[in-house]
Amino acid sequence: MLFNRPFHALGAACLLLGCSTAPLVIDSTHPASADAPEASATPIPNSLRPDAATERTQTLLAERQRQAQAEESAAPVDQSDLTPKAASSALPSPNGAPSR
């Protein structure tokens, strides 16, 4: 309790000194004033537009995808690879006994 008294006195002194100062006068030329004219706004260019490197990358990726689709449609499909295989014959049973 003894050490708290100086801190209370310091806090009260700061509060009184802060309230005793004159408020800041803001004239119409200050940007924070409600009467200040608005700044001239210049339109911002579309920053979401892809740049040249992004456009080139997209072009290359699209070209590569077209080539892959063309190769895929031209290559014969082996039908034996498309049939499902019995996976249970290759896996051991959970209790360790051989599967039938």
N, C-alpha and C positions, 0 to 999 in steps of 0.2 A: 504494500500500500504506500510505503514511503517513496518508492521509485516511480509510482504512477503519477504523483502530483506534478512533478516538473513537465511530464509529457502532456498532461491535461492543460497546464498553463501555456505550453508552447502551441498546442493545437488551438486554443482559444485566441492566442495572439495572432496566429496566422489567419484565422477566420476573420477577425476584426480588421486586420490589415488588408485582406483581400476585398472586403466589402467597402472599405473606405476609399479605394482608388476610383478615379473618374472613369466612366465607361468609354470605350473606344468610339470615336466619332468616325462614321463612314459616310463620305460624301458620294455623290452620284458617279464620280469617276472610278471609284473603287470597285473591283469586280464582284465583291461580296454584297454590294448594295442592291436592293430591290429595284432601284431606279436606274441602275447601270444599263447601258445599251447592250444588246446581245452581240456576241462576237460573230464576225462574218464566218459562216461555215463553208468550207470547201468540200465538195463531194469526195468521199473516199472511193478510190477505185475498187472494183470487185476483187477482194483479196481471196475469195474462195475459188476463183477461176484457177484451173490447173496450169502450172507453168509449162515451159517447153519440154523440160526433162520428163515430167509426168506424162504429157501427151505422147512423147516419143516412146516411153515405156509401155503405155497402154496400147499404142499401135503395134509394137513388137510382140506383146503378149497376145493380142488378137490375131496377129498373123501366125504365130506359133500354134495357137489353138485351131485355126483353120487348117493348117498343115497336118496337125495330129488327127483331126476329124477326117481329112481326106485320106490319110494313110490307113486309118481305122476302117473306113468304108471300103477301101480297095483291098485290104488283106482278107483272105479267106478265114472264116471262123471254124475252128475245130469243134465239132459238136460233142466230142467225148469229154472235153473239159467242162462243159456246161451241165453235165449230169451230176446230181449229188452222190457222193460216195458214202458208204456206211462207215461212220466214224467209230461206232461201238466196237467193231472187230479189232481195231488197232489199239484201243485203250484197255488197260487192265481193269478188272472189276474192283469195286471198292474194298471187298474183303480179301483180296489177294488171290482168289481162286481163278483159274483160267476161264475165259468166256467161251461159250459154245458157239 
